[in-house]
Amino acid sequence: MNTPKTFLSTLISKSRPKKLHVDSIYEIKINAINSKPINLLHFKGKHILFVNVSSKCSFTPQYKDLQTLYNKHQDKLEIIGIPCNQFANQEPKNKTEIMSFCETNYGVTFLITEKIKVKGKNKHPLYTWLTEKINNGVKSSSVKWNFQKYLVNPDGVLVDYYFPTTNPRSSKITKHLK
């Protein structure tokens, strides 16, 4: 039987941020939608905009704006779309269907990853780094919905995060790409 002290320490440990055993975001492992590993170190020297995406969301048309942003700034910006089905079952598709949807409907050429969890107990290490100050050194946040954006600078430092209502081509984001 749990004593009040044991119960309290268990509760505290569950809410405590998890420190990853990496020195930088570039060491985090994630796969592309085709299951091939992505080496984030290849993007060192560029900004990276991470966006949790879905195909059945009112923000899904932002794929077009993400592609426009990528076309304009791909020399200094990498966009990584991260499918997630944790918000109202808005990304139920499998990897083949997701890629087909992105290419056919929005002409997406930027990188799309495997489907992952961006919140909760089984959150992917990438989002553990993006959302927890203990890992990114800047600030903590929580992913509120699909199309929340996280901008990392060319040195691998978190710049900021932007709620889904922030258009990818907003000056809030593009001012960092000058």
N, C-alpha and C positions, 0 to 999 in steps of 0.2 A: 504494500500500500504506500502511495506517495504521501510524504509529509508535506506540509505547506512550504518548507524550505526547498525540498526537492522539486516540487511543482513549480515554484518561482524560478529556480535556476534553470529548469528545462524551458520554461516560457521565455526567459531572457536569452538563452542560447539560440533558440529558434528565430528570434527577431534580430539577432546580431548579424551585421553584414559579414559575408564570407570573404576572407582574404585569399586571393588567388596566388599560386606559386609561380608567377611570371614577373619578369622585370618590365615588360612593356606589352602593349596591345599587339605588337607584331609577333609575339610568341603564341598567341591564342590560335587554336586549331578549329577550322570550320571547313566544310565541304561545299563545293559549288553544287548547283542543282543536278549536274550530271554525275555526282558522287566523287568527283576528283577533288583532292585537297587544294585549298586556297592558301597560298603563302602570302600573308598580309605584309610581310617585309618587302615584297615587290612594290608596294605602294608607298614606302617611306620616301619622303620628298614631295608627296602630293597630299592634298587634303583628302579625307575620306568621309563621305556622307553615308551613314548607315541608316536604312529606313526599313521598318517592319511593314511588309506589304501584304495585301490580300486582293482577291479578285471580285469579291461581292460586297464592297463597302462604298458608302457615299463618297469616300475620298479616293477611290480607285482611279478616277480620271487624272489624279496627280502623276500617274505613270507617264503621261504625255509631258507634263512639266519637268519631271525628273529627266526624261530623255532629252528634252530641249536644253536643260541645264548641262547635262553631260556632253551633248554635241558642242556647246559653246565653250566649255571649260575643261574638256578631257585631257588637255595637256598639263593641267595642275589639279585636277579633281577626279577621284574615283568614286563612283556611286555603287553601293552594294545594297541591293534589294534582298530582304530577308523574309520569306514567306512565313506566316504565323497564323495558326487557327485558334488562338486563345480568346478572340473577341467575337462573340455571337456566331461562331461557326462560319466566319466569312472567308475562310480559305480552306474549303473542303477538298480541293483538287489534289491529284497526285502530281509528281514532279513533271511528267510529260505534259499533262494538261496545263500546269502552271506556265511552263515555258512556251507552249503553243499559244496560250491566251495572251501572254505578254508580247510576243513577237507579232501575232496576227492583229491584235487590237491597238497596240501602242508602238510597234516598231522598236521594242526595247533591245538595245545592244549592250547596256551596262550589265555588270555581273549580278546574277541571282544565285542565292545560296540554297542549300537544302532547307526544308521546313524545320523550324526549331521553336522552342518555347522561349519567350522573352520576359516572363515573369513567373513568380511562384517557386515552389520547392525545386523543380527540375529545370530552372532557368539555365540556358546555355551559358558557358563561361564568357562568351563575348558580351552578353548582356549583364552578366555579373560585373564585368569590368566597366561597361558603359554607364551602369546605373548606381554604382557604389563608390563613394568618395574614397573609401579605404583602398580601392584598386586604381581608380583614375586620378586621384590626387586633387580633383577640382570640386566636384559636387555630387550629391546623391539625387536620384530622381526615381520615378516609377513610370513605367510605360502605361499611358492612359488608354490608348486605342491604337488601331491600325494607322500607319503612316506618320508615327512619331519619328522625328529625325534626330540623329546625333552626329555632330560635326567634329572631326578630329583633325588637328593641324598637321603639317608636313613632318613634324618631329614626333608625332604620336601622342600629342597632348589633347585631351578633351577641350574643345572650345566652348561648346554649349549644346543644349538640346532644345528642340522646337516641337511644340504640340502639333497634332495632325492638322489643325486649322491654318498653320503657317504654310503658305505655298512654297514649294521648293525654289522658286525663282525670286522669292522675297529678298529685299535688301538686307534683312536680318541675317541671311545666309550668304548672299553674294558679296557683301562688303568684305568678307574674309578672303575672297578669291582674287582680289585686285593685285 
